[in-house]
């Protein structure tokens, strides 16, 4: 049984009626090749262990053919050959030590938390259009264009926007952007620390990812300062890596946990809306305004064997694919200046044709998934909008709230982002998740879902 969570990429749709249908690549065509590569990698990585197993197998077969008399003669021979005994013992100890030193550290997901803003930050689609109109920078044609995007986006009426964008007039400044980031990150981390009982001083690794807001000091430094984390913490701040950066952070934390024994790693995934609102009339840059909303998640990983019993998941695989060597892929999601020096994120025509909810439709078709598999992604897009790299965790929280996660289940997270990147993580549930004992952003309204999401949902004037 698999629970599949698919993240919405940093993409949108600006071509309402494209002349030619654009589709995502057929991922199934490369599945067999990926298995071959993984098999080869496994063979090379574990070659010494495989040889040792084969050697022990040969020894065991030979020993099994010996009778009592043969064993007695062997003992008499070894008893008077101290050098042989010492060498064999040394070899066994060396091989055992080598195995335990090189054995990959198991990585556990102790728990995670998703930030749920206050109700006064809700941004219904009609309010979004009202604020866009009041901004006074969009012409009538592009206001109508944004309305069409919203109607086809799959977003519902309860997504969230930062206070600076809801205020009249807008107050888009560095102070407000910092305020948004601190509110989102601390909200998620506070809940995570409460869930796990882990003290901030016990965290040895910190990875924060936010694509478009990278102040100085960094967001990771903001977390260190807020929680007074220890001075020798391994702190990393990932920027500009798009919607798939959340799984890049997980992969980085996994690699660090291989060389930092008995450690906790805190991963924080978020995006900042305040300073990344586009106020121009380039349609390829307007799509992100319509799709992206406020959100964030905090994840606690551990390589401590003692944490296995209380952890929710074990990380089985991470796979990262980057097509940045191809110029077309590299430029498909590109931050640049438009007219009047307004900065925005431009989407290529190919990307715009399969952006927003359309990418979910294409994944469902290409990977032959069912509506059941796609439900967490569609409901997350409807309830919270595209929260960029943290969307994956709202989707997993939905699956938990619905009581879908059973012990032994494997969950596949897949995310797309600028670059162009496709990253995956596979987790195995270590225990059945009881929704009655969970605290996540869905719990007080999970009975209202799933809801029907029409292809076109009119925005009322």
N, C-alpha and C positions, 0 to 999 in steps of 0.2 A: 504493500500500500504506500502510495506517495502523496504528499501534500505539496503542491507546486505553487510557489509565490513568485509572481513576475512583476518587476518594477517598471514603472513608467519612466522613460528616459527623458533627458533634457531636450524634449522635442515638442513640436506642435504641428498644427495643420493650418496652412494658409491657403491651400488650393482646395476650394470647396467642391468644385467639379473638375477634377484633373482630366485632361484629355486622354490620358493613358494610365491605367491602374498600376501603381507601384507596389511592389511586394517586397517583404524581407527575404533574404536568402533562405533557401530550403536547408535548414540546419541538419536535417536527417542525412543529407548527402555526406556530411563530414563526420558523422558520429563514429563510423567504423574506423576511419583514419585516426580519430582521437583516441580510441581504445587501443589501437596499435601503438601509438606514441606513449600512452600511459603504461602499456605493458612493457615496452622497451625501457622506459624510465625506471619502472619497478625492478626489472631484471638487473639493470646496471647498479642501481642503488643497493640492492640486497644480494648482490652476487656472492659475497663472502659468506653470508648466512646460508644461502642455498647450497654452496659447496660443503659447508659444515654439516648441514642436514644430510646431504648425500653420503658424506664420509661416515657419519654416525650410523646411517642406515646400513652401509657395508659392514661396519664393525658389528652391529647388532645381528646381522644375518650370519656372520661367521661364528659369533659367540653362541648363537642358538643351535648350531650344529655340534657343539662340544658336549661330550658326556662328562660324568663325574670324574672319571679317570683323567681325561684331558685337562679338566679344570685343576685337578690336583697337581699335575705336572707343570701347568702354567704358573701356579702359585709357587711351587718350588723353584722355578726358574727366576721369577721376579724377586723372590726372597733373597736370592744371592746376587742380584744385579741391581744395586742401589741406583746406579746412574740412569738406567732405563725408567725406574719408578719416578725419580726426580724429574726427568725430562717430560714424561707423560703428564705428571701432575702439573708441572709448570705450563705445559701447552693447554691443558684444560682450564686452568685459572686464567691464562692470557686470553683465550677465546671467550670465556664467560665475561671477563672484564670488558673486552672489546665490544661484545654484544650489548651490554648494559649501557656503555658509554655512547654508542652510536645509535642506539634505539631511539626512534623519534618520540618526542614527548607528546603524550596525549593532551589535547586541548579541549577543555570543557567550557560550555556556555552556562555559567552559574545562573544568570537571569538577565533580563533586559527591561527597559522602561521606555515608553513613548510619551512625549509631552502633549498634553491636551490644554490649549489656551482657555482663558475665561470666556464665557458667553458673549461679553460685550465686544469681543474681537471677531465675532462672526461676520462674514462678508457674503451675504446672498448675492446672486448674480445681478439682481436689479440695483443693489447698492454699488456693486463694482461698476456698472455702466454709469450710474449717477456720478461717482467720483471721477471716472474718466472724462465725462462731459464737463464737470466743473473745472478740471485741470486746464481746459482752454487751449490745449496744444494739439489736439487731434481734429482733423477735418471731418466733415460729415460722412464721407465715403469710408474712412477708416474707423469711425465709431460704429458704422453699420457692419463693417468687416469684423470688428471685435465681438459684436453681438452674435454674428453668425458662428464665430469660433466657439463662443460660450455655449450656444445652443447645441452644438455637436460635440462638445468636449467630454461629456459624461460627468461633469462636476454637478454636485447638488447645491442645496441652499445653506449648508452649515459649515462651509470651509472657513478658514481663518486668515486674516491679513493683519499686519502689524499696525499699531496705533497711529504711527506717523502717516500712513497712507489713508486711514479712515478719517483723520482729522481734517477740518476745513479751516484755513487752507492746509495743503500738505506741508509737513515739516520733515523734509528729507535731509538729514545731516548725519555727520559721523557719530555724534552723541546718541542719536536715536537708533542708529544701526548697532552700536555697541549695546544699547539697552535691549534691543530685540534679541541679539545673540546671547547675552547673559541670561535673559529671562528663559529662553528656550533651553539652553544647555543646563542651567542650574535646576530648572524644573524637572528635566529628565534624570539628571544625576542624583538629585535629592531623593526621588522616588526609588531609584535603583539601590542606593545605599540603605534606604529603609527596608527594602525587600530582602536584601542579602545579609544585612547586619555587618558588612565589611566596613572597617574604619578607613577613612581617606588616607591615613598614614601608611596603611598596608599596601597601597597600590604602587607597583614598581614600574609600570609601563603605561604611558598615555598616548593615544593616537586620536587626533581631532581632524576631521575633514569638513571643509566648507569651500565650495568651488569659487564663488565670486566675491567674497568679502574676506580680505586678508590684511587686517590692520597691523600696526606695530605699537605695542607688543602683540604677539600673535594670539589667536583664540586659545591655543593650548596653554599659553602663559596666563591667559585670563582664568582658565580653569585651575591652574596651579595656584594662582594668587587667591582665588575665591575659597578654595578648600584647603589652603595651606599644605599642599602636598610636599613630600620630603625632598630634600635638596638633590639627591642622587637619582631622581626619577628619570627614566628614559622617555623624553617627551618629543613628539613629532606632530607637525602641523602640515596637512596635505591641502594644497589649493589648486584650483584650475583643472580638476580632474573629472568634473561633471557628475552626472547622476549615478554612475557606477562606482564612485569613490568609496562608498560604504563598504563594499566587498574588498576593495583594495586595502582599506584600513584593517579589515578582518585578517586578510592574508599577511599584511605586515606584522600585525600583532602575533599571529601564529608563528612567523619566522623568529621573532624576538623571543617568544616563549620557549623555543628550542634551545636557546643558549642562556636563559635566565631561569634557573631552577627555582621551584617553590615560589612562583610569582603570580600576582594578579595583573591583568591588563585591562585598562578602561578604554573603550572605543566610543567616541562621540561623533555622530553623523548629523549634520544640519545644513541649512542654506539660509542666506540672509536676503530678505526681500526689500528692505527699506532703501538701500542705496543701489538697487539693481532694477528699478522700475524704469521702463523706457518711455520717453516723452516725445518721440518723433513719429513720423508717418511712414516709415519703411515697414511694409507688411511682414517681411521675413523676420523682423525684430519684435513685432507686436504680439506674436503668438505666445511667447513666454509670459507676458503680462497676464494673459487670459488663463493659463494653465497652472502656474506655480502659486503655492500657498505656504503659509508658515507651519513649521513642524520640525521635530528633531527627535533623536533617540540616543540612549546610552546603553552600552552592552558591557557586561563584565565577563571576561574570560579568565580561565585559571589552568595551570598545569599541575596543580597539587592533587596528588592521588586521593587525599582525604576529602577533596571537594566533589568527587564523583557521585557520592550518594545523594547529595543535595542539588546537584546540577540538573538542568533541564535537557541539555543536548550535548553530544560530542561532535566535534568538527571532523568530518570524514575526508572531504576533498575541497580544495579551492582550485579553480582554473581561471586563468587570466588570458585574454586575447586582445591585442592592440593592433589595429590596422593603420597606424599613423604613418607608416612608410609610404602609403598610397596618398598622393596629393588630394584626390577627391575625397577620401575618407577624412583626411586631416582637416580639410576646410569645411566639412559638412555642418559643423556647429562651431561658430566663430564669433568671438567677442570683438567688436570693432566700433568705430565712430560712424554714425550715419550722417544725415543732413543736419546742419546747425550744430555739429559737434556733439550730438546726443549719443551716448554710449549705450549699446544694446548687444544682445546675442542674436546673430543672424543665422537662420536655418536655410540650408540649401533646398532646392525644389524637390529633390529626391527624398530628403528627410521629411519635409513638410507634408508630403503625400501619405506618409505612414506614421504620423506623429499623433500624440494624444491617445485617445481610446483606440485609434486605428492600429497602433502597434500591438495592442492586446488581441485584437481580432486576427492579425497576421500570425502572432505566436500561437494562438489557439488552433489555427488552420495548419500551419507548418509543422508543429510538434504534435498534432493530433490529440490535443487536450480536450477535456470535457468542460461543460459549463461549471461543474463542481470544482474543477481545478482552478478555473479563472475567477470564481466568485470572490475570493479575498482581494484580488487585484482590482476588480471592477468596483467592489464596495468601498475600498480604500480611496480610489479616485473620486467616487461620488461623495463620500463623507468628508474627506480631508483634503482633496485635491492632490496635485503632484507636489509632494514635499521633498522632491529630489532624492538624495541618497538615503534618506530615512524612510522612504515609502515601504521598503522591504519589511521593516520591523512593524509598521502598522498592519501590514498584511499578515505577518506571522501572529501578531496579537489577535487579529480577527479569527484566525484558525483556532487559537487557544480558547478564545471566548465562546466559540461554537462547539467546543468539546471534540474537535477533530483529532487532536494530537494524542496518539496512543503509544505506549512503550514499544520501541522497535521500529516505529515509522521513520521513513526518511523524507526529509523536506529539502526541496531544491529551490534555492534562491538564484534568480538570474536578473542581471541589470545591464542596461545599455547606457552609454554616455558619450560625451564628446571625445574626439581623438582619432578614430572612432573605436570605442572599447565595448567588449562584451565580457562580463565577469560572472562567475558562478561559484556558489558554495553549496555543499551538501552536508546536512546535519542528520544525526540519528538521535531520536528521542530516547533518553535514558529512563524516562518514567512517563506514565500517563498524566497529562495535565488536567487537573480538576478545575473547571471554570468557576465553581463555587468558591474556590480558594484564591482566585486570581484577582489582581488589581491592574487593570489596563484601560486605555481610553474608550474601549467598546463596552465595558461591562454594564454600565447603567442604561444602555440603549440597544444591546445586541439583539433583543427580541424583535426589534423593528426591521431587522435585516434577514435575508436579502430583500432589496427593493427592485422593482422593475426600472431599468434605465433605458428610456426610449432613444432611438437613433437621433431624434431631434426633439429637444425640450425647449419650447418657446420662452424667451425672456420677456416678461411683461413690461410694457412701457409705463 
